[in-house]
Amino acid sequence: MTSRLRWRDYRTQGGGCPVHDFVESLTDDEAAAVVAAMREVRDRGLSAARHLRGDIYEVRAFAARRGFRILFSKEAKYILLSLSAYVKKTAKTPAAEIDLAVERLADWRRRGRSGIS
């Protein structure tokens, strides 16, 4: 059943896509690593991700010299909603990144789940 999962990007009220913009800013190799990690979660489900807090999970991706994280939530039955992305620099996921993902998820839910692409 997990093969029916689909990634969607959170959109700000102004129409921005923070995670999409982040991935677009990476080199081709880095972006490919992030997309491959997201694809693994899509194909394998939440078992391929790390639970952080509440409804927030983390995708881990590694390129040659840097690590990346995508914070997301599984919404509805088949949606993986990307909420936040950053370059991994510390051993522990920064609380500010988790808080941002929680805020964006609450905003998405408050706006009637229309904040996706």
Phi and psi restraints in degrees (range 20) as a CNS / XPLOR table:
assign (resid 1 and name C) (resid 2 and name N)
       (resid 2 and name CA) (resid 2 and name C) 1.0 -65.5 20.0 2
assign (resid 2 and name N) (resid 2 and name CA)
       (resid 2 and name C) (resid 3 and name N) 1.0 -15.9 20.0 2
assign (resid 2 and name C) (resid 3 and name N)
       (resid 3 and name CA) (resid 3 and name C) 1.0 -66.0 20.0 2
assign (resid 3 and name N) (resid 3 and name CA)
       (resid 3 and name C) (resid 4 and name N) 1.0 -13.0 20.0 2
assign (resid 3 and name C) (resid 4 and name N)
       (resid 4 and name CA) (resid 4 and name C) 1.0 -88.7 20.0 2
assign (resid 4 and name N) (resid 4 and name CA)
       (resid 4 and name C) (resid 5 and name N) 1.0 -2.4 20.0 2
assign (resid 4 and name C) (resid 5 and name N)
       (resid 5 and name CA) (resid 5 and name C) 1.0 -64.4 20.0 2
assign (resid 5 and name N) (resid 5 and name CA)
       (resid 5 and name C) (resid 6 and name N) 1.0 144.8 20.0 2
assign (resid 5 and name C) (resid 6 and name N)
       (resid 6 and name CA) (resid 6 and name C) 1.0 -138.0 20.0 2
assign (resid 6 and name N) (resid 6 and name CA)
       (resid 6 and name C) (resid 7 and name N) 1.0 137.7 20.0 2
assign (resid 6 and name C) (resid 7 and name N)
       (resid 7 and name CA) (resid 7 and name C) 1.0 -80.4 20.0 2
assign (resid 7 and name N) (resid 7 and name CA)
       (resid 7 and name C) (resid 8 and name N) 1.0 139.7 20.0 2
assign (resid 7 and name C) (resid 8 and name N)
       (resid 8 and name CA) (resid 8 and name C) 1.0 -134.9 20.0 2
assign (resid 8 and name N) (resid 8 and name CA)
       (resid 8 and name C) (resid 9 and name N) 1.0 148.4 20.0 2
assign (resid 8 and name C) (resid 9 and name N)
       (resid 9 and name CA) (resid 9 and name C) 1.0 -97.6 20.0 2
assign (resid 9 and name N) (resid 9 and name CA)
       (resid 9 and name C) (resid 10 and name N) 1.0 134.2 20.0 2
assign (resid 9 and name C) (resid 10 and name N)
       (resid 10 and name CA) (resid 10 and name C) 1.0 -63.3 20.0 2
assign (resid 10 and name N) (resid 10 and name CA)
       (resid 10 and name C) (resid 11 and name N) 1.0 138.1 20.0 2
assign (resid 10 and name C) (resid 11 and name N)
       (resid 11 and name CA) (resid 11 and name C) 1.0 -116.1 20.0 2
assign (resid 11 and name N) (resid 11 and name CA)
       (resid 11 and name C) (resid 12 and name N) 1.0 136.0 20.0 2
assign (resid 11 and name C) (resid 12 and name N)
       (resid 12 and name CA) (resid 12 and name C) 1.0 -69.5 20.0 2
assign (resid 12 and name N) (resid 12 and name CA)
       (resid 12 and name C) (resid 13 and name N) 1.0 168.3 20.0 2
assign (resid 12 and name C) (resid 13 and name N)
       (resid 13 and name CA) (resid 13 and name C) 1.0 -61.6 20.0 2
assign (resid 13 and name N) (resid 13 and name CA)
       (resid 13 and name C) (resid 14 and name N) 1.0 -28.6 20.0 2
assign (resid 13 and name C) (resid 14 and name N)
       (resid 14 and name CA) (resid 14 and name C) 1.0 -83.3 20.0 2
assign (resid 14 and name N) (resid 14 and name CA)
       (resid 14 and name C) (resid 15 and name N) 1.0 -0.3 20.0 2
assign (resid 14 and name C) (resid 15 and name N)
       (resid 15 and name CA) (resid 15 and name C) 1.0 97.2 20.0 2
assign (resid 15 and name N) (resid 15 and name CA)
       (resid 15 and name C) (resid 16 and name N) 1.0 0.2 20.0 2
assign (resid 15 and name C) (resid 16 and name N)
       (resid 16 and name CA) (resid 16 and name C) 1.0 -73.7 20.0 2
assign (resid 16 and name N) (resid 16 and name CA)
       (resid 16 and name C) (resid 17 and name N) 1.0 152.7 20.0 2
assign (resid 16 and name C) (resid 17 and name N)
       (resid 17 and name CA) (resid 17 and name C) 1.0 -120.5 20.0 2
assign (resid 17 and name N) (resid 17 and name CA)
       (resid 17 and name C) (resid 18 and name N) 1.0 89.0 20.0 2
assign (resid 17 and name C) (resid 18 and name N)
       (resid 18 and name CA) (resid 18 and name C) 1.0 -57.2 20.0 2
assign (resid 18 and name N) (resid 18 and name CA)
       (resid 18 and name C) (resid 19 and name N) 1.0 -42.1 20.0 2
assign (resid 18 and name C) (resid 19 and name N)
       (resid 19 and name CA) (resid 19 and name C) 1.0 -71.7 20.0 2
assign (resid 19 and name N) (resid 19 and name CA)
       (resid 19 and name C) (resid 20 and name N) 1.0 -43.3 20.0 2
assign (resid 19 and name C) (resid 20 and name N)
       (resid 20 and name CA) (resid 20 and name C) 1.0 -58.6 20.0 2
assign (resid 20 and name N) (resid 20 and name CA)
       (resid 20 and name C) (resid 21 and name N) 1.0 -45.7 20.0 2
assign (resid 20 and name C) (resid 21 and name N)
       (resid 21 and name CA) (resid 21 and name C) 1.0 -61.8 20.0 2
assign (resid 21 and name N) (resid 21 and name CA)
       (resid 21 and name C) (resid 22 and name N) 1.0 -39.4 20.0 2
assign (resid 21 and name C) (resid 22 and name N)
       (resid 22 and name CA) (resid 22 and name C) 1.0 -61.5 20.0 2
assign (resid 22 and name N) (resid 22 and name CA)
       (resid 22 and name C) (resid 23 and name N) 1.0 -49.2 20.0 2
assign (resid 22 and name C) (resid 23 and name N)
       (resid 23 and name CA) (resid 23 and name C) 1.0 -63.0 20.0 2
assign (resid 23 and name N) (resid 23 and name CA)
       (resid 23 and name C) (resid 24 and name N) 1.0 -39.0 20.0 2
assign (resid 23 and name C) (resid 24 and name N)
       (resid 24 and name CA) (resid 24 and name C) 1.0 -63.5 20.0 2
assign (resid 24 and name N) (resid 24 and name CA)
       (resid 24 and name C) (resid 25 and name N) 1.0 -25.7 20.0 2
assign (resid 24 and name C) (resid 25 and name N)
       (resid 25 and name CA) (resid 25 and name C) 1.0 -80.8 20.0 2
assign (resid 25 and name N) (resid 25 and name CA)
       (resid 25 and name C) (resid 26 and name N) 1.0 -9.8 20.0 2
assign (resid 25 and name C) (resid 26 and name N)
       (resid 26 and name CA) (resid 26 and name C) 1.0 -83.5 20.0 2
assign (resid 26 and name N) (resid 26 and name CA)
       (resid 26 and name C) (resid 27 and name N) 1.0 163.6 20.0 2
assign (resid 26 and name C) (resid 27 and name N)
       (resid 27 and name CA) (resid 27 and name C) 1.0 -68.0 20.0 2
assign (resid 27 and name N) (resid 27 and name CA)
       (resid 27 and name C) (resid 28 and name N) 1.0 166.2 20.0 2
assign (resid 27 and name C) (resid 28 and name N)
       (resid 28 and name CA) (resid 28 and name C) 1.0 -58.8 20.0 2
assign (resid 28 and name N) (resid 28 and name CA)
       (resid 28 and name C) (resid 29 and name N) 1.0 -43.1 20.0 2
assign (resid 28 and name C) (resid 29 and name N)
       (resid 29 and name CA) (resid 29 and name C) 1.0 -65.0 20.0 2
assign (resid 29 and name N) (resid 29 and name CA)
       (resid 29 and name C) (resid 30 and name N) 1.0 -41.8 20.0 2
assign (resid 29 and name C) (resid 30 and name N)
       (resid 30 and name CA) (resid 30 and name C) 1.0 -65.8 20.0 2
assign (resid 30 and name N) (resid 30 and name CA)
       (resid 30 and name C) (resid 31 and name N) 1.0 -46.0 20.0 2
assign (resid 30 and name C) (resid 31 and name N)
       (resid 31 and name CA) (resid 31 and name C) 1.0 -61.1 20.0 2
assign (resid 31 and name N) (resid 31 and name CA)
       (resid 31 and name C) (resid 32 and name N) 1.0 -39.6 20.0 2
assign (resid 31 and name C) (resid 32 and name N)
       (resid 32 and name CA) (resid 32 and name C) 1.0 -62.8 20.0 2
assign (resid 32 and name N) (resid 32 and name CA)
       (resid 32 and name C) (resid 33 and name N) 1.0 -39.0 20.0 2
assign (resid 32 and name C) (resid 33 and name N)
       (resid 33 and name CA) (resid 33 and name C) 1.0 -65.4 20.0 2
assign (resid 33 and name N) (resid 33 and name CA)
       (resid 33 and name C) (resid 34 and name N) 1.0 -42.1 20.0 2
assign (resid 33 and name C) (resid 34 and name N)
       (resid 34 and name CA) (resid 34 and name C) 1.0 -65.0 20.0 2
assign (resid 34 and name N) (resid 34 and name CA)
       (resid 34 and name C) (resid 35 and name N) 1.0 -46.7 20.0 2
assign (resid 34 and name C) (resid 35 and name N)
       (resid 35 and name CA) (resid 35 and name C) 1.0 -62.2 20.0 2
assign (resid 35 and name N) (resid 35 and name CA)
       (resid 35 and name C) (resid 36 and name N) 1.0 -40.5 20.0 2
assign (resid 35 and name C) (resid 36 and name N)
       (resid 36 and name CA) (resid 36 and name C) 1.0 -62.7 20.0 2
assign (resid 36 and name N) (resid 36 and name CA)
       (resid 36 and name C) (resid 37 and name N) 1.0 -41.7 20.0 2
assign (resid 36 and name C) (resid 37 and name N)
       (resid 37 and name CA) (resid 37 and name C) 1.0 -65.5 20.0 2
assign (resid 37 and name N) (resid 37 and name CA)
       (resid 37 and name C) (resid 38 and name N) 1.0 -40.3 20.0 2
assign (resid 37 and name C) (resid 38 and name N)
       (resid 38 and name CA) (resid 38 and name C) 1.0 -65.9 20.0 2
assign (resid 38 and name N) (resid 38 and name CA)
       (resid 38 and name C) (resid 39 and name N) 1.0 -37.9 20.0 2
assign (resid 38 and name C) (resid 39 and name N)
       (resid 39 and name CA) (resid 39 and name C) 1.0 -63.3 20.0 2
assign (resid 39 and name N) (resid 39 and name CA)
       (resid 39 and name C) (resid 40 and name N) 1.0 -39.1 20.0 2
assign (resid 39 and name C) (resid 40 and name N)
       (resid 40 and name CA) (resid 40 and name C) 1.0 -61.4 20.0 2
assign (resid 40 and name N) (resid 40 and name CA)
       (resid 40 and name C) (resid 41 and name N) 1.0 -42.7 20.0 2
assign (resid 40 and name C) (resid 41 and name N)
       (resid 41 and name CA) (resid 41 and name C) 1.0 -64.9 20.0 2
assign (resid 41 and name N) (resid 41 and name CA)
       (resid 41 and name C) (resid 42 and name N) 1.0 -41.8 20.0 2
assign (resid 41 and name C) (resid 42 and name N)
       (resid 42 and name CA) (resid 42 and name C) 1.0 -58.1 20.0 2
assign (resid 42 and name N) (resid 42 and name CA)
       (resid 42 and name C) (resid 43 and name N) 1.0 -43.4 20.0 2
assign (resid 42 and name C) (resid 43 and name N)
       (resid 43 and name CA) (resid 43 and name C) 1.0 -78.9 20.0 2
assign (resid 43 and name N) (resid 43 and name CA)
       (resid 43 and name C) (resid 44 and name N) 1.0 -36.5 20.0 2
assign (resid 43 and name C) (resid 44 and name N)
       (resid 44 and name CA) (resid 44 and name C) 1.0 -101.3 20.0 2
assign (resid 44 and name N) (resid 44 and name CA)
       (resid 44 and name C) (resid 45 and name N) 1.0 -15.7 20.0 2
assign (resid 44 and name C) (resid 45 and name N)
       (resid 45 and name CA) (resid 45 and name C) 1.0 87.9 20.0 2
assign (resid 45 and name N) (resid 45 and name CA)
       (resid 45 and name C) (resid 46 and name N) 1.0 -167.5 20.0 2
assign (resid 45 and name C) (resid 46 and name N)
       (resid 46 and name CA) (resid 46 and name C) 1.0 -64.2 20.0 2
assign (resid 46 and name N) (resid 46 and name CA)
       (resid 46 and name C) (resid 47 and name N) 1.0 -16.4 20.0 2
assign (resid 46 and name C) (resid 47 and name N)
       (resid 47 and name CA) (resid 47 and name C) 1.0 -65.5 20.0 2
assign (resid 47 and name N) (resid 47 and name CA)
       (resid 47 and name C) (resid 48 and name N) 1.0 -18.4 20.0 2
assign (resid 47 and name C) (resid 48 and name N)
       (resid 48 and name CA) (resid 48 and name C) 1.0 -92.5 20.0 2
assign (resid 48 and name N) (resid 48 and name CA)
       (resid 48 and name C) (resid 49 and name N) 1.0 5.7 20.0 2
assign (resid 48 and name C) (resid 49 and name N)
       (resid 49 and name CA) (resid 49 and name C) 1.0 -121.9 20.0 2
assign (resid 49 and name N) (resid 49 and name CA)
       (resid 49 and name C) (resid 50 and name N) 1.0 172.2 20.0 2
assign (resid 49 and name C) (resid 50 and name N)
       (resid 50 and name CA) (resid 50 and name C) 1.0 -112.9 20.0 2
assign (resid 50 and name N) (resid 50 and name CA)
       (resid 50 and name C) (resid 51 and name N) 1.0 127.6 20.0 2
assign (resid 50 and name C) (resid 51 and name N)
       (resid 51 and name CA) (resid 51 and name C) 1.0 -74.9 20.0 2
assign (resid 51 and name N) (resid 51 and name CA)
       (resid 51 and name C) (resid 52 and name N) 1.0 134.4 20.0 2
assign (resid 51 and name C) (resid 52 and name N)
       (resid 52 and name CA) (resid 52 and name C) 1.0 -108.4 20.0 2
assign (resid 52 and name N) (resid 52 and name CA)
       (resid 52 and name C) (resid 53 and name N) 1.0 -58.3 20.0 2
assign (resid 52 and name C) (resid 53 and name N)
       (resid 53 and name CA) (resid 53 and name C) 1.0 -163.0 20.0 2
assign (resid 53 and name N) (resid 53 and name CA)
       (resid 53 and name C) (resid 54 and name N) 1.0 134.8 20.0 2
assign (resid 53 and name C) (resid 54 and name N)
       (resid 54 and name CA) (resid 54 and name C) 1.0 54.5 20.0 2
assign (resid 54 and name N) (resid 54 and name CA)
       (resid 54 and name C) (resid 55 and name N) 1.0 -121.0 20.0 2
assign (resid 54 and name C) (resid 55 and name N)
       (resid 55 and name CA) (resid 55 and name C) 1.0 -94.8 20.0 2
assign (resid 55 and name N) (resid 55 and name CA)
       (resid 55 and name C) (resid 56 and name N) 1.0 10.4 20.0 2
assign (resid 55 and name C) (resid 56 and name N)
       (resid 56 and name CA) (resid 56 and name C) 1.0 -98.1 20.0 2
assign (resid 56 and name N) (resid 56 and name CA)
       (resid 56 and name C) (resid 57 and name N) 1.0 129.8 20.0 2
assign (resid 56 and name C) (resid 57 and name N)
       (resid 57 and name CA) (resid 57 and name C) 1.0 -123.4 20.0 2
assign (resid 57 and name N) (resid 57 and name CA)
       (resid 57 and name C) (resid 58 and name N) 1.0 167.4 20.0 2
assign (resid 57 and name C) (resid 58 and name N)
       (resid 58 and name CA) (resid 58 and name C) 1.0 -130.0 20.0 2
assign (resid 58 and name N) (resid 58 and name CA)
       (resid 58 and name C) (resid 59 and name N) 1.0 132.9 20.0 2
assign (resid 58 and name C) (resid 59 and name N)
       (resid 59 and name CA) (resid 59 and name C) 1.0 -99.0 20.0 2
assign (resid 59 and name N) (resid 59 and name CA)
       (resid 59 and name C) (resid 60 and name N) 1.0 132.6 20.0 2
assign (resid 59 and name C) (resid 60 and name N)
       (resid 60 and name CA) (resid 60 and name C) 1.0 -107.2 20.0 2
assign (resid 60 and name N) (resid 60 and name CA)
       (resid 60 and name C) (resid 61 and name N) 1.0 132.3 20.0 2
assign (resid 60 and name C) (resid 61 and name N)
       (resid 61 and name CA) (resid 61 and name C) 1.0 -134.5 20.0 2
assign (resid 61 and name N) (resid 61 and name CA)
       (resid 61 and name C) (resid 62 and name N) 1.0 146.3 20.0 2
assign (resid 61 and name C) (resid 62 and name N)
       (resid 62 and name CA) (resid 62 and name C) 1.0 -132.0 20.0 2
assign (resid 62 and name N) (resid 62 and name CA)
       (resid 62 and name C) (resid 63 and name N) 1.0 131.6 20.0 2
assign (resid 62 and name C) (resid 63 and name N)
       (resid 63 and name CA) (resid 63 and name C) 1.0 -109.9 20.0 2
assign (resid 63 and name N) (resid 63 and name CA)
       (resid 63 and name C) (resid 64 and name N) 1.0 -174.4 20.0 2
assign (resid 63 and name C) (resid 64 and name N)
       (resid 64 and name CA) (resid 64 and name C) 1.0 -53.5 20.0 2
assign (resid 64 and name N) (resid 64 and name CA)
       (resid 64 and name C) (resid 65 and name N) 1.0 -43.5 20.0 2
assign (resid 64 and name C) (resid 65 and name N)
       (resid 65 and name CA) (resid 65 and name C) 1.0 -121.3 20.0 2
assign (resid 65 and name N) (resid 65 and name CA)
       (resid 65 and name C) (resid 66 and name N) 1.0 -8.6 20.0 2
assign (resid 65 and name C) (resid 66 and name N)
       (resid 66 and name CA) (resid 66 and name C) 1.0 -138.0 20.0 2
assign (resid 66 and name N) (resid 66 and name CA)
       (resid 66 and name C) (resid 67 and name N) 1.0 156.1 20.0 2
assign (resid 66 and name C) (resid 67 and name N)
       (resid 67 and name CA) (resid 67 and name C) 1.0 -110.2 20.0 2
assign (resid 67 and name N) (resid 67 and name CA)
       (resid 67 and name C) (resid 68 and name N) 1.0 152.5 20.0 2
assign (resid 67 and name C) (resid 68 and name N)
       (resid 68 and name CA) (resid 68 and name C) 1.0 -135.1 20.0 2
assign (resid 68 and name N) (resid 68 and name CA)
       (resid 68 and name C) (resid 69 and name N) 1.0 154.3 20.0 2
assign (resid 68 and name C) (resid 69 and name N)
       (resid 69 and name CA) (resid 69 and name C) 1.0 -134.1 20.0 2
assign (resid 69 and name N) (resid 69 and name CA)
       (resid 69 and name C) (resid 70 and name N) 1.0 139.3 20.0 2
assign (resid 69 and name C) (resid 70 and name N)
       (resid 70 and name CA) (resid 70 and name C) 1.0 -118.5 20.0 2
assign (resid 70 and name N) (resid 70 and name CA)
       (resid 70 and name C) (resid 71 and name N) 1.0 123.5 20.0 2
assign (resid 70 and name C) (resid 71 and name N)
       (resid 71 and name CA) (resid 71 and name C) 1.0 -96.8 20.0 2
assign (resid 71 and name N) (resid 71 and name CA)
       (resid 71 and name C) (resid 72 and name N) 1.0 136.9 20.0 2
assign (resid 71 and name C) (resid 72 and name N)
       (resid 72 and name CA) (resid 72 and name C) 1.0 -151.2 20.0 2
assign (resid 72 and name N) (resid 72 and name CA)
       (resid 72 and name C) (resid 73 and name N) 1.0 172.2 20.0 2
assign (resid 72 and name C) (resid 73 and name N)
       (resid 73 and name CA) (resid 73 and name C) 1.0 -134.2 20.0 2
assign (resid 73 and name N) (resid 73 and name CA)
       (resid 73 and name C) (resid 74 and name N) 1.0 146.1 20.0 2
assign (resid 73 and name C) (resid 74 and name N)
       (resid 74 and name CA) (resid 74 and name C) 1.0 -88.0 20.0 2
assign (resid 74 and name N) (resid 74 and name CA)
       (resid 74 and name C) (resid 75 and name N) 1.0 118.1 20.0 2
assign (resid 74 and name C) (resid 75 and name N)
       (resid 75 and name CA) (resid 75 and name C) 1.0 -117.8 20.0 2
assign (resid 75 and name N) (resid 75 and name CA)
       (resid 75 and name C) (resid 76 and name N) 1.0 149.9 20.0 2
assign (resid 75 and name C) (resid 76 and name N)
       (resid 76 and name CA) (resid 76 and name C) 1.0 52.6 20.0 2
assign (resid 76 and name N) (resid 76 and name CA)
       (resid 76 and name C) (resid 77 and name N) 1.0 -152.7 20.0 2
assign (resid 76 and name C) (resid 77 and name N)
       (resid 77 and name CA) (resid 77 and name C) 1.0 -89.1 20.0 2
assign (resid 77 and name N) (resid 77 and name CA)
       (resid 77 and name C) (resid 78 and name N) 1.0 -31.3 20.0 2
assign (resid 77 and name C) (resid 78 and name N)
       (resid 78 and name CA) (resid 78 and name C) 1.0 -128.5 20.0 2
assign (resid 78 and name N) (resid 78 and name CA)
       (resid 78 and name C) (resid 79 and name N) 1.0 7.9 20.0 2
assign (resid 78 and name C) (resid 79 and name N)
       (resid 79 and name CA) (resid 79 and name C) 1.0 -102.9 20.0 2
assign (resid 79 and name N) (resid 79 and name CA)
       (resid 79 and name C) (resid 80 and name N) 1.0 129.9 20.0 2
assign (resid 79 and name C) (resid 80 and name N)
       (resid 80 and name CA) (resid 80 and name C) 1.0 -106.0 20.0 2
assign (resid 80 and name N) (resid 80 and name CA)
       (resid 80 and name C) (resid 81 and name N) 1.0 109.1 20.0 2
assign (resid 80 and name C) (resid 81 and name N)
       (resid 81 and name CA) (resid 81 and name C) 1.0 -96.8 20.0 2
assign (resid 81 and name N) (resid 81 and name CA)
       (resid 81 and name C) (resid 82 and name N) 1.0 108.9 20.0 2
assign (resid 81 and name C) (resid 82 and name N)
       (resid 82 and name CA) (resid 82 and name C) 1.0 -72.6 20.0 2
assign (resid 82 and name N) (resid 82 and name CA)
       (resid 82 and name C) (resid 83 and name N) 1.0 131.6 20.0 2
assign (resid 82 and name C) (resid 83 and name N)
       (resid 83 and name CA) (resid 83 and name C) 1.0 -117.9 20.0 2
assign (resid 83 and name N) (resid 83 and name CA)
       (resid 83 and name C) (resid 84 and name N) 1.0 -37.8 20.0 2
assign (resid 83 and name C) (resid 84 and name N)
       (resid 84 and name CA) (resid 84 and name C) 1.0 -152.7 20.0 2
assign (resid 84 and name N) (resid 84 and name CA)
       (resid 84 and name C) (resid 85 and name N) 1.0 151.9 20.0 2
assign (resid 84 and name C) (resid 85 and name N)
       (resid 85 and name CA) (resid 85 and name C) 1.0 -145.0 20.0 2
assign (resid 85 and name N) (resid 85 and name CA)
       (resid 85 and name C) (resid 86 and name N) 1.0 145.9 20.0 2
assign (resid 85 and name C) (resid 86 and name N)
       (resid 86 and name CA) (resid 86 and name C) 1.0 -159.0 20.0 2
assign (resid 86 and name N) (resid 86 and name CA)
       (resid 86 and name C) (resid 87 and name N) 1.0 164.3 20.0 2
assign (resid 86 and name C) (resid 87 and name N)
       (resid 87 and name CA) (resid 87 and name C) 1.0 -84.5 20.0 2
assign (resid 87 and name N) (resid 87 and name CA)
       (resid 87 and name C) (resid 88 and name N) 1.0 128.7 20.0 2
assign (resid 87 and name C) (resid 88 and name N)
       (resid 88 and name CA) (resid 88 and name C) 1.0 -74.2 20.0 2
assign (resid 88 and name N) (resid 88 and name CA)
       (resid 88 and name C) (resid 89 and name N) 1.0 122.1 20.0 2
assign (resid 88 and name C) (resid 89 and name N)
       (resid 89 and name CA) (resid 89 and name C) 1.0 -126.1 20.0 2
assign (resid 89 and name N) (resid 89 and name CA)
       (resid 89 and name C) (resid 90 and name N) 1.0 -16.3 20.0 2
assign (resid 89 and name C) (resid 90 and name N)
       (resid 90 and name CA) (resid 90 and name C) 1.0 -126.2 20.0 2
assign (resid 90 and name N) (resid 90 and name CA)
       (resid 90 and name C) (resid 91 and name N) 1.0 164.9 20.0 2
assign (resid 90 and name C) (resid 91 and name N)
       (resid 91 and name CA) (resid 91 and name C) 1.0 -67.7 20.0 2
assign (resid 91 and name N) (resid 91 and name CA)
       (resid 91 and name C) (resid 92 and name N) 1.0 -33.1 20.0 2
assign (resid 91 and name C) (resid 92 and name N)
       (resid 92 and name CA) (resid 92 and name C) 1.0 -107.6 20.0 2
assign (resid 92 and name N) (resid 92 and name CA)
       (resid 92 and name C) (resid 93 and name N) 1.0 143.8 20.0 2
assign (resid 92 and name C) (resid 93 and name N)
       (resid 93 and name CA) (resid 93 and name C) 1.0 -63.8 20.0 2
assign (resid 93 and name N) (resid 93 and name CA)
       (resid 93 and name C) (resid 94 and name N) 1.0 124.7 20.0 2
assign (resid 93 and name C) (resid 94 and name N)
       (resid 94 and name CA) (resid 94 and name C) 1.0 -59.7 20.0 2
assign (resid 94 and name N) (resid 94 and name CA)
       (resid 94 and name C) (resid 95 and name N) 1.0 133.3 20.0 2
assign (resid 94 and name C) (resid 95 and name N)
       (resid 95 and name CA) (resid 95 and name C) 1.0 -58.0 20.0 2
assign (resid 95 and name N) (resid 95 and name CA)
       (resid 95 and name C) (resid 96 and name N) 1.0 -34.9 20.0 2
assign (resid 95 and name C) (resid 96 and name N)
       (resid 96 and name CA) (resid 96 and name C) 1.0 -62.3 20.0 2
assign (resid 96 and name N) (resid 96 and name CA)
       (resid 96 and name C) (resid 97 and name N) 1.0 -35.6 20.0 2
assign (resid 96 and name C) (resid 97 and name N)
       (resid 97 and name CA) (resid 97 and name C) 1.0 -68.9 20.0 2
assign (resid 97 and name N) (resid 97 and name CA)
       (resid 97 and name C) (resid 98 and name N) 1.0 -41.3 20.0 2
assign (resid 97 and name C) (resid 98 and name N)
       (resid 98 and name CA) (resid 98 and name C) 1.0 -65.1 20.0 2
assign (resid 98 and name N) (resid 98 and name CA)
       (resid 98 and name C) (resid 99 and name N) 1.0 -44.2 20.0 2
assign (resid 98 and name C) (resid 99 and name N)
       (resid 99 and name CA) (resid 99 and name C) 1.0 -59.5 20.0 2
assign (resid 99 and name N) (resid 99 and name CA)
       (resid 99 and name C) (resid 100 and name N) 1.0 -41.4 20.0 2
assign (resid 99 and name C) (resid 100 and name N)
       (resid 100 and name CA) (resid 100 and name C) 1.0 -61.8 20.0 2
assign (resid 100 and name N) (resid 100 and name CA)
       (resid 100 and name C) (resid 101 and name N) 1.0 -43.9 20.0 2
assign (resid 100 and name C) (resid 101 and name N)
       (resid 101 and name CA) (resid 101 and name C) 1.0 -62.9 20.0 2
assign (resid 101 and name N) (resid 101 and name CA)
       (resid 101 and name C) (resid 102 and name N) 1.0 -41.3 20.0 2
assign (resid 101 and name C) (resid 102 and name N)
       (resid 102 and name CA) (resid 102 and name C) 1.0 -62.9 20.0 2
assign (resid 102 and name N) (resid 102 and name CA)
       (resid 102 and name C) (resid 103 and name N) 1.0 -43.6 20.0 2
assign (resid 102 and name C) (resid 103 and name N)
       (resid 103 and name CA) (resid 103 and name C) 1.0 -62.6 20.0 2
assign (resid 103 and name N) (resid 103 and name CA)
       (resid 103 and name C) (resid 104 and name N) 1.0 -44.0 20.0 2
assign (resid 103 and name C) (resid 104 and name N)
       (resid 104 and name CA) (resid 104 and name C) 1.0 -66.3 20.0 2
assign (resid 104 and name N) (resid 104 and name CA)
       (resid 104 and name C) (resid 105 and name N) 1.0 -38.3 20.0 2
assign (resid 104 and name C) (resid 105 and name N)
       (resid 105 and name CA) (resid 105 and name C) 1.0 -64.4 20.0 2
assign (resid 105 and name N) (resid 105 and name CA)
       (resid 105 and name C) (resid 106 and name N) 1.0 -43.6 20.0 2
assign (resid 105 and name C) (resid 106 and name N)
       (resid 106 and name CA) (resid 106 and name C) 1.0 -61.9 20.0 2
assign (resid 106 and name N) (resid 106 and name CA)
       (resid 106 and name C) (resid 107 and name N) 1.0 -41.2 20.0 2
assign (resid 106 and name C) (resid 107 and name N)
       (resid 107 and name CA) (resid 107 and name C) 1.0 -62.3 20.0 2
assign (resid 107 and name N) (resid 107 and name CA)
       (resid 107 and name C) (resid 108 and name N) 1.0 -45.0 20.0 2
assign (resid 107 and name C) (resid 108 and name N)
       (resid 108 and name CA) (resid 108 and name C) 1.0 -60.8 20.0 2
assign (resid 108 and name N) (resid 108 and name CA)
       (resid 108 and name C) (resid 109 and name N) 1.0 -44.6 20.0 2
assign (resid 108 and name C) (resid 109 and name N)
       (resid 109 and name CA) (resid 109 and name C) 1.0 -67.1 20.0 2
assign (resid 109 and name N) (resid 109 and name CA)
       (resid 109 and name C) (resid 110 and name N) 1.0 -40.7 20.0 2
assign (resid 109 and name C) (resid 110 and name N)
       (resid 110 and name CA) (resid 110 and name C) 1.0 -62.7 20.0 2
assign (resid 110 and name N) (resid 110 and name CA)
       (resid 110 and name C) (resid 111 and name N) 1.0 -37.7 20.0 2
assign (resid 110 and name C) (resid 111 and name N)
       (resid 111 and name CA) (resid 111 and name C) 1.0 -82.9 20.0 2
assign (resid 111 and name N) (resid 111 and name CA)
       (resid 111 and name C) (resid 112 and name N) 1.0 14.5 20.0 2
assign (resid 111 and name C) (resid 112 and name N)
       (resid 112 and name CA) (resid 112 and name C) 1.0 77.0 20.0 2
assign (resid 112 and name N) (resid 112 and name CA)
       (resid 112 and name C) (resid 113 and name N) 1.0 28.2 20.0 2
assign (resid 112 and name C) (resid 113 and name N)
       (resid 113 and name CA) (resid 113 and name C) 1.0 62.2 20.0 2
assign (resid 113 and name N) (resid 113 and name CA)
       (resid 113 and name C) (resid 114 and name N) 1.0 23.2 20.0 2
assign (resid 113 and name C) (resid 114 and name N)
       (resid 114 and name CA) (resid 114 and name C) 1.0 -92.1 20.0 2
assign (resid 114 and name N) (resid 114 and name CA)
       (resid 114 and name C) (resid 115 and name N) 1.0 -6.7 20.0 2
assign (resid 114 and name C) (resid 115 and name N)
       (resid 115 and name CA) (resid 115 and name C) 1.0 -83.9 20.0 2
assign (resid 115 and name N) (resid 115 and name CA)
       (resid 115 and name C) (resid 116 and name N) 1.0 43.6 20.0 2
assign (resid 115 and name C) (resid 116 and name N)
       (resid 116 and name CA) (resid 116 and name C) 1.0 -127.4 20.0 2
assign (resid 116 and name N) (resid 116 and name CA)
       (resid 116 and name C) (resid 117 and name N) 1.0 160.7 20.0 2
